Amino acid sequence: MHIAIIGNGVSGVTAAIRIRRHHPDWKISLISGESKYHYSRPALMYIFMGHMRFQETKPFEDSYWEENRINLVRAWVTRVDVEGKQLELHGQGAIPYDRLLIATGSKPNKFGWPGQDLQGVQGLWGLYDLKQLYETAKRTRHAVIVGGGLIGIELAEMLHSRGIGVTFLVREESYWNNILPAEESAMINDLIREAKIDLLLGTELDQIVDDGQGRCCAVKTKDGRRIECELVGLTAGVTPNVDLLKGSGLELGRGVLVDRSLRTSVPDVFAAGDCAEIRTPEGERNQIQQVWYTGKMQGEVVGDVMSGQERTHDSGIWFNSAKFLDLEYQTYGKVNLRVPDEENLFWQHPEEKVAIRVVHLGGKVIGFNVMGTRWRHEVCERWLAEARPVNEVLDRLEEAHFDPEFYRTHLTQAVPALKAQLS
């Protein structure tokens, strides 16, 4: 049995390891044109800022792959032949397979802006982007970042750390307010401006200006502003990376359409991670889950299924975490989803950037947001899974608190303020 996996991100690697545990004798080929070795994509910013070296972003020693007989193939796949069960590689012939996993991840969004393909215009998604950023930053005095998501603020911090001026163009009226509630979004607005990053809210990109030699030299906004710059970061979200699969015979939607066991429409072909679009019952929107931990979970499930076990994917209680400059953020469960009849309890420190939000429905907790403090994942998840009463949770918030020793907890202020809001 030969297992071929396209993509060496967290989903593909997790699946390969899982399959190897089940079947010590199967052949496994892990194929990537970007890099030979798996690395942590979220760590790109720390390489650029000098906090880590590339070798420190690799979760496994280089010898691990040979020791576990996982064949690393450094090549770009140019065609997936599902009828002939083979992959055509650029300049390297073809690889036959018995079962195939597509784990090609995401790609940065582009919306057809004039000038979006000029030199000096880029996203921040892989090693090529990092290499390009090193070169462009050398001649950059000012940069414009388009899009108000997590990758955008990471890129702003990276450039700001090198003394490069940054202007942030955010289409929404407040930073990331499609995800964050209004109060938390306002905190991030303030944080960005306090860092001396120019934040332009309610502002859309119209075009990127050519300097006459194929490089960007400015952007123009839809409200008529011109901003001079040598670098434009396009960070307006991502979409499943499925261009390779068009015309292959696989059913595609926004991503590769799969069932709950991550099987595609073609026998012996599976998909997982950012590129997979999970079919849901009629009337519901299909799911595309593009965060690290769901990619790992899907890798575990698809590895088991490809090995012959029966499993289905359930991402469970929603969780995400991020860092906005020096401000930590965690979210659990249902927050800012406007669940009918939900109630929000919110406390924000009057002077420091610390905030706690508890969302409840019918007296039972359904979500948490915390800013500027750390909570224990297992505690929050248990409270939500068990639908604990909100009064009980407020009485026991100390159990969730996970800040380092000697940090101020703020709970003596926060808990009475949160309880006072209970109706």
Backbone torsions as a table, in degrees:
resi	resn	phi	psi	omega
1	MET	NA	126.9	178.0
2	HIS	-113.9	120.2	176.4
3	ILE	-101.2	123.8	174.2
4	ALA	-110.3	135.6	-179.4
5	ILE	-126.5	120.9	177.1
6	ILE	-93.7	111.7	179.8
7	GLY	114.2	126.2	-179.1
8	ASN	-112.4	33.0	172.2
9	GLY	-79.7	-166.3	-172.8
10	VAL	-64.5	-35.0	-179.0
11	SER	-69.8	-48.6	-178.6
12	GLY	-63.8	-43.0	-178.8
13	VAL	-67.9	-43.3	178.8
14	THR	-60.4	-42.0	178.4
15	ALA	-63.3	-43.3	-179.5
16	ALA	-60.2	-44.2	-179.8
17	ILE	-65.0	-41.0	-179.7
18	ARG	-63.4	-45.5	-179.6
19	ILE	-63.3	-41.2	179.8
20	ARG	-61.3	-38.4	178.7
21	ARG	-62.9	-38.2	-179.8
22	HIS	-75.4	-36.5	-171.2
23	HIS	-134.3	89.4	-179.1
24	PRO	-62.2	-20.2	-174.1
25	ASP	-100.4	-6.9	-178.6
26	TRP	-74.5	150.7	173.6
27	LYS	-87.6	132.7	-179.9
28	ILE	-127.8	126.9	176.5
29	SER	-118.5	123.9	-179.9
30	LEU	-108.6	114.9	-167.8
31	ILE	-113.0	128.0	176.7
32	SER	-151.0	132.3	174.2
33	GLY	-86.1	-16.6	-176.1
34	GLU	-77.1	-47.4	-174.8
35	SER	-152.2	153.0	176.4
36	LYS	-73.6	-41.8	-173.0
37	TYR	-107.7	144.2	173.7
38	HIS	-63.0	137.1	176.7
39	TYR	-139.9	166.8	-179.6
40	SER	-84.9	108.3	-178.6
41	ARG	-61.4	-39.3	178.0
42	PRO	-62.2	-13.8	-177.4
43	ALA	-85.9	-0.9	-178.1
44	LEU	-55.3	-41.1	-177.2
45	MET	-64.1	-33.5	-177.3
46	TYR	-74.9	-27.5	172.8
47	ILE	-64.9	-48.9	-177.5
48	PHE	-62.1	-37.3	-177.4
49	MET	-84.6	-0.3	176.2
50	GLY	82.2	12.2	-179.5
51	HIS	-84.5	-22.1	-178.6
52	MET	-142.4	156.0	168.7
53	ARG	-100.0	158.6	-176.0
54	PHE	-56.2	-43.3	-177.2
55	GLN	-62.0	-22.8	178.8
56	GLU	-80.9	-8.1	177.5
57	THR	-93.0	-1.9	179.6
58	LYS	-92.0	117.0	-176.7
59	PRO	-67.9	-17.3	-177.1
60	PHE	-124.6	146.6	172.3
61	GLU	-63.0	149.7	-178.9
62	ASP	-58.9	-29.7	-179.2
63	SER	-72.6	-16.1	-175.9
64	TYR	-57.0	-40.5	-171.7
65	TRP	-69.5	-42.2	177.6
66	GLU	-68.6	-39.8	179.5
67	GLU	-61.6	-32.2	-179.4
68	ASN	-101.2	10.1	175.4
69	ARG	52.2	44.7	170.3
70	ILE	-103.7	113.9	-173.5
71	ASN	-79.7	118.6	179.0
72	LEU	-92.2	120.7	-178.3
73	VAL	-113.2	114.0	178.4
74	ARG	-90.0	97.6	-177.4
75	ALA	-166.0	154.4	172.8
76	TRP	-92.8	130.4	173.5
77	VAL	-80.8	126.8	-178.2
78	THR	-102.6	-19.4	-179.6
79	ARG	-158.6	138.8	174.7
80	VAL	-107.6	114.1	-179.7
81	ASP	-102.0	94.2	-174.6
82	VAL	-76.1	-24.9	177.6
83	GLU	-73.9	-44.7	179.0
84	GLY	-85.4	-3.8	-178.8
85	LYS	51.5	58.3	175.8
86	GLN	-150.6	158.4	178.0
87	LEU	-114.6	128.4	176.2
88	GLU	-91.3	129.8	-177.2
89	LEU	-109.1	146.2	179.4
90	HIS	-66.6	114.0	175.8
91	GLY	71.3	8.5	-176.2
92	GLN	-133.0	20.2	177.5
93	GLY	76.0	-143.6	-175.5
94	ALA	-132.1	153.5	175.9
95	ILE	-118.7	123.1	173.9
96	PRO	-78.9	154.6	176.9
97	TYR	-142.6	161.0	171.0
98	ASP	-100.0	-41.5	175.1
99	ARG	-134.9	143.2	-173.4
100	LEU	-126.3	135.2	171.3
101	LEU	-114.3	125.9	175.5
102	ILE	-98.3	115.9	-179.1
103	ALA	-136.7	56.4	-171.8
104	THR	-84.8	-0.5	172.7
105	GLY	71.9	-149.0	-176.2
106	SER	-118.9	172.4	171.5
107	LYS	-138.4	150.7	180.0
108	PRO	-64.1	143.8	177.2
109	ASN	-70.8	140.6	166.9
110	LYS	-130.1	139.7	-173.5
111	PHE	-118.1	27.4	175.5
112	GLY	74.4	24.7	178.6
113	TRP	-66.0	135.3	172.1
114	PRO	-56.4	129.3	178.9
115	GLY	89.3	4.2	-175.1
116	GLN	-69.0	-13.8	179.8
117	ASP	-105.2	11.9	177.0
118	LEU	-68.5	158.5	171.9
119	GLN	-65.4	142.5	-177.1
120	GLY	91.5	-1.8	176.8
121	VAL	-109.9	126.2	-174.0
122	GLN	-159.8	167.6	169.8
123	GLY	-103.6	-163.3	175.9
124	LEU	-141.7	85.0	-174.1
125	TRP	-130.3	-27.9	-176.7
126	GLY	-148.5	-172.5	-176.6
127	LEU	-64.4	-35.0	177.8
128	TYR	-62.9	-40.6	178.4
129	ASP	-62.5	-40.0	179.8
130	LEU	-64.1	-45.1	178.4
131	LYS	-61.0	-43.6	179.0
132	GLN	-62.8	-38.3	-179.0
133	LEU	-65.6	-41.2	176.6
134	TYR	-54.5	-45.9	-176.7
135	GLU	-69.7	-45.5	-176.8
136	THR	-68.8	-35.8	-178.1
137	ALA	-61.9	-26.2	-178.8
138	LYS	-61.7	-29.8	-177.0
139	ARG	-113.8	16.8	-175.0
140	THR	-103.1	124.7	171.3
141	ARG	-97.2	-35.0	-178.6
142	HIS	-141.4	141.4	179.8
143	ALA	-125.9	150.9	173.3
144	VAL	-118.2	130.1	178.4
145	ILE	-112.4	129.6	-175.6
146	VAL	-108.7	114.8	178.2
147	GLY	116.9	137.3	-172.4
148	GLY	-107.5	35.0	179.4
149	GLY	-93.9	-165.6	-176.7
150	LEU	-70.0	-39.6	179.4
151	ILE	-65.2	-35.8	178.9
152	GLY	-61.3	-45.2	-178.2
153	ILE	-72.6	-29.6	173.7
154	GLU	-63.4	-45.9	180.0
155	LEU	-64.0	-38.9	177.3
156	ALA	-61.2	-43.6	179.6
157	GLU	-64.8	-41.0	179.7
158	MET	-59.5	-48.9	-177.9
159	LEU	-70.1	-40.5	179.6
160	HIS	-60.7	-33.5	-179.5
161	SER	-66.1	-19.4	178.5
162	ARG	-101.6	13.2	177.5
163	GLY	77.0	17.0	178.5
164	ILE	-89.2	130.5	176.7
165	GLY	-67.7	143.2	-175.7
166	VAL	-132.6	133.2	169.1
167	THR	-114.7	130.6	-178.6
168	PHE	-103.6	120.1	173.7
169	LEU	-99.8	115.2	-178.9
170	VAL	-120.9	121.2	-177.0
171	ARG	-65.4	-36.1	-177.2
172	GLU	-73.6	166.9	-178.7
173	GLU	-80.1	-9.2	176.1
174	SER	-154.1	149.7	-173.5
175	TYR	-58.6	125.1	172.7
176	TRP	51.8	35.3	-175.3
177	ASN	-77.7	-1.2	169.6
178	ASN	-78.9	-14.5	178.8
179	ILE	-113.1	-46.8	-175.9
180	LEU	-89.4	142.4	169.1
181	PRO	-61.2	164.6	-171.7
182	ALA	-57.5	-43.2	-175.7
183	GLU	-66.5	-43.9	179.1
184	GLU	-67.2	-38.6	177.1
185	SER	-61.4	-41.6	178.4
186	ALA	-63.4	-36.0	176.3
187	MET	-59.2	-41.8	-179.0
188	ILE	-69.5	-38.5	174.9
189	ASN	-54.2	-49.2	-178.6
190	ASP	-62.9	-42.4	-178.5
191	LEU	-61.0	-44.5	-179.5
192	ILE	-62.5	-45.0	-177.7
193	ARG	-69.2	-36.0	177.7
194	GLU	-64.8	-26.1	177.9
195	ALA	-81.4	4.4	179.5
196	LYS	67.8	30.9	171.6
197	ILE	-99.6	130.0	-175.9
198	ASP	-76.6	113.4	-177.0
199	LEU	-107.5	115.5	178.3
200	LEU	-108.3	102.9	-179.1
201	LEU	-86.8	155.7	-179.4
202	GLY	60.5	33.0	-173.9
203	THR	-126.1	128.6	-177.9
204	GLU	-115.3	144.6	175.3
205	LEU	-71.0	136.1	175.1
206	ASP	-104.9	-47.9	178.3
207	GLN	-160.7	160.3	175.2
208	ILE	-108.6	131.5	-169.6
209	VAL	-91.7	133.9	177.7
210	ASP	-84.1	135.6	178.6
211	ASP	-82.3	4.2	-178.5
212	GLY	95.2	-8.8	179.2
213	GLN	-124.1	19.5	176.0
214	GLY	86.6	9.8	177.6
215	ARG	-114.2	154.8	175.7
216	CYS	-75.8	145.9	176.3
217	CYS	-132.6	-9.3	-179.3
218	ALA	-172.2	166.4	168.4
219	VAL	-123.9	154.5	171.8
220	LYS	-117.9	136.9	179.8
221	THR	-99.1	164.6	-177.5
222	LYS	-69.3	-16.9	176.1
223	ASP	-94.6	13.3	170.2
224	GLY	94.1	3.7	179.1
225	ARG	-81.8	149.2	172.7
226	ARG	-119.4	128.2	-178.9
227	ILE	-123.0	118.2	-179.6
228	GLU	-72.0	138.6	-179.6
229	CYS	-164.9	159.1	176.1
230	GLU	-110.5	-6.2	-178.9
231	LEU	-143.7	135.9	175.0
232	VAL	-124.2	121.3	176.7
233	GLY	-98.3	118.7	178.0
234	LEU	-95.4	105.8	-175.7
235	THR	-129.8	38.0	-177.5
236	ALA	-88.7	55.8	175.9
237	GLY	83.3	179.4	-178.7
238	VAL	-134.6	161.4	174.6
239	THR	-131.9	158.4	178.9
240	PRO	-57.7	138.4	-178.1
241	ASN	-89.2	87.1	-173.8
242	VAL	-125.1	12.4	-179.1
243	ASP	-56.3	-37.3	-179.6
244	LEU	-57.4	-27.4	-169.6
245	LEU	-95.7	-3.7	179.3
246	LYS	-65.5	129.0	-178.2
247	GLY	83.9	4.2	-177.5
248	SER	-82.4	-15.5	-174.2
249	GLY	99.2	-11.0	175.0
250	LEU	-76.3	142.7	176.8
251	GLU	-76.1	126.4	-179.4
252	LEU	-120.3	144.2	168.0
253	GLY	-118.5	-117.4	168.0
254	ARG	-72.9	-32.9	176.3
255	GLY	-129.9	-160.7	175.1
256	VAL	-80.1	119.7	-176.8
257	LEU	-72.6	127.3	-178.8
258	VAL	-136.3	161.1	172.5
259	ASP	-90.1	-172.5	-176.0
260	ARG	-68.4	-16.4	175.2
261	SER	-95.2	6.3	175.5
262	LEU	69.9	25.4	171.9
263	ARG	-85.0	139.6	175.6
264	THR	-86.9	-171.7	178.9
265	SER	-75.5	-8.7	-177.6
266	VAL	-111.5	130.4	179.0
267	PRO	-56.4	141.8	176.7
268	ASP	70.1	11.9	175.5
269	VAL	-121.4	130.5	-175.0
270	PHE	-128.4	162.9	175.2
271	ALA	-144.3	146.2	-178.6
272	ALA	-151.8	157.5	177.0
273	GLY	88.1	-154.3	-173.8
274	ASP	-59.8	-27.1	-175.7
275	CYS	-85.0	-10.3	-174.4
276	ALA	-89.1	136.1	175.2
277	GLU	-116.1	110.8	-172.9
278	ILE	-85.8	123.5	178.3
279	ARG	-66.4	139.1	177.5
280	THR	-122.8	167.5	-178.9
281	PRO	-54.6	153.0	-176.4
282	GLU	-54.3	135.5	-179.7
283	GLY	96.3	-16.6	177.2
284	GLU	-101.3	151.3	179.2
285	ARG	-76.1	132.9	176.8
286	ASN	-57.5	153.4	-175.6
287	GLN	-100.0	129.8	166.4
288	ILE	-120.8	118.2	-174.4
289	GLN	-111.8	109.4	-170.8
290	GLN	-118.6	56.9	171.7
291	VAL	-130.6	160.8	-171.4
292	TRP	-60.0	-46.6	-170.9
293	TYR	-71.4	-32.1	176.2
294	THR	-71.7	-31.2	174.7
295	GLY	-62.8	-40.8	177.7
296	LYS	-66.4	-43.4	179.4
297	MET	-61.2	-43.6	179.2
298	GLN	-65.3	-35.8	176.6
299	GLY	-61.5	-40.1	178.2
300	GLU	-65.1	-45.3	-178.4
301	VAL	-64.6	-49.1	-175.8
302	VAL	-68.2	-31.5	175.4
303	GLY	-62.1	-41.9	177.2
304	ASP	-66.6	-43.7	-177.9
305	VAL	-65.0	-43.3	178.5
306	MET	-65.7	-22.6	178.6
307	SER	-84.1	-5.6	176.2
308	GLY	110.1	3.8	178.6
309	GLN	-92.3	159.6	176.1
310	GLU	-101.6	115.0	178.2
311	ARG	-145.2	157.0	172.6
312	THR	-128.8	153.8	-178.2
313	HIS	-89.4	131.6	172.3
314	ASP	-138.8	113.5	-176.2
315	SER	-72.3	-10.3	176.2
316	GLY	70.2	-147.8	-177.6
317	ILE	-75.5	128.8	-177.3
318	TRP	-61.8	137.9	177.0
319	PHE	-146.3	143.6	170.4
320	ASN	-155.6	155.7	176.2
321	SER	-143.4	154.6	-179.2
322	ALA	-159.6	173.7	177.1
323	LYS	-132.9	119.1	175.5
324	PHE	-97.6	101.1	-172.7
325	LEU	55.6	-112.0	-179.7
326	ASP	-106.1	15.3	-178.0
327	LEU	-106.2	120.5	179.9
328	GLU	-85.5	149.2	-176.6
329	TYR	-140.2	137.0	173.1
330	GLN	-136.1	143.5	175.1
331	THR	-136.8	143.0	-179.4
332	TYR	-136.6	138.5	172.2
333	GLY	72.6	-142.1	-172.1
334	LYS	-102.9	103.5	178.6
335	VAL	-130.1	134.3	178.9
336	ASN	61.9	27.6	176.7
337	LEU	-100.6	0.2	177.9
338	ARG	53.6	48.6	175.8
339	VAL	-64.1	129.9	-179.4
340	PRO	-53.6	131.7	176.6
341	ASP	71.1	9.0	175.7
342	GLU	-67.8	157.6	174.3
343	GLU	-128.9	142.2	-178.0
344	ASN	-114.0	129.1	169.8
345	LEU	-105.9	127.1	-175.1
346	PHE	-136.8	133.6	174.5
347	TRP	-131.6	136.2	176.9
348	GLN	-131.4	133.8	179.1
349	HIS	-63.2	136.5	-175.8
350	PRO	-67.4	-20.9	-176.1
351	GLU	-123.1	-34.5	-177.4
352	GLU	-99.4	161.5	178.6
353	LYS	-88.4	76.6	177.4
354	VAL	-135.6	132.6	-179.9
355	ALA	-149.6	148.9	178.3
356	ILE	-132.9	131.5	175.6
357	ARG	-125.8	131.1	175.3
358	VAL	-121.6	122.0	180.0
359	VAL	-105.7	131.6	179.6
360	HIS	-137.2	157.6	-178.7
361	LEU	-137.6	120.7	-178.1
362	GLY	59.7	31.2	178.7
363	GLY	82.4	2.7	179.4
364	LYS	-112.8	138.2	-177.8
365	VAL	-70.8	140.0	176.4
366	ILE	-128.5	-8.2	179.7
367	GLY	-169.2	156.0	176.2
368	PHE	-137.1	141.4	165.0
369	ASN	-125.2	132.8	173.7
370	VAL	-131.6	137.0	-179.5
371	MET	-125.9	132.1	176.1
372	GLY	74.8	13.3	177.3
373	THR	-151.5	161.7	-178.8
374	ARG	-115.7	137.3	175.3
375	TRP	-119.8	157.9	-178.7
376	ARG	-78.5	123.6	-177.6
377	HIS	-58.4	-48.3	-173.5
378	GLU	-64.6	-31.9	179.7
379	VAL	-71.9	-48.5	180.0
380	CYS	-61.3	-42.9	-179.4
381	GLU	-63.3	-40.6	179.8
382	ARG	-65.7	-44.1	179.3
383	TRP	-60.3	-41.5	-179.6
384	LEU	-70.8	-42.6	-179.4
385	ALA	-62.6	-34.6	-178.4
386	GLU	-92.4	1.7	179.4
387	ALA	49.5	53.8	-176.8
388	ARG	-65.1	146.9	175.9
389	PRO	-60.9	140.7	-175.2
390	VAL	-63.2	-35.8	178.4
391	ASN	-61.7	-42.8	179.5
392	GLU	-64.0	-42.0	-179.6
393	VAL	-62.7	-44.2	-179.7
394	LEU	-63.2	-35.2	178.3
395	ASP	-69.0	-21.3	-173.1
396	ARG	-118.0	22.0	-177.2
397	LEU	-59.0	-26.8	-179.9
398	GLU	-59.3	-28.9	179.6
399	GLU	-65.6	-29.6	-178.3
400	ALA	-84.7	-18.9	-172.8
401	HIS	-68.2	133.3	-174.2
402	PHE	-139.9	28.5	176.7
403	ASP	-71.9	155.4	178.4
404	PRO	-58.7	159.6	178.9
405	GLU	-57.0	140.7	178.9
406	PHE	79.5	-3.9	171.9
407	TYR	-71.7	146.5	174.4
408	ARG	-74.6	136.3	-175.7
409	THR	-86.8	-29.2	-177.7
410	HIS	67.2	-0.4	-175.7
411	LEU	-68.6	-28.2	178.7
412	THR	-63.7	-27.5	175.1
413	GLN	-88.5	-40.8	-171.7
414	ALA	-71.1	-44.3	-173.2
415	VAL	-62.2	-48.4	177.0
416	PRO	-60.8	-36.0	178.9
417	ALA	-67.1	-37.8	178.5
418	LEU	-69.9	-43.5	-180.0
419	LYS	-62.8	-34.9	-179.5
420	ALA	-64.2	-19.9	-179.6
421	GLN	-86.5	-8.3	-179.4
422	LEU	-67.5	132.1	-178.5
423	SER	-87.3	NA	NA
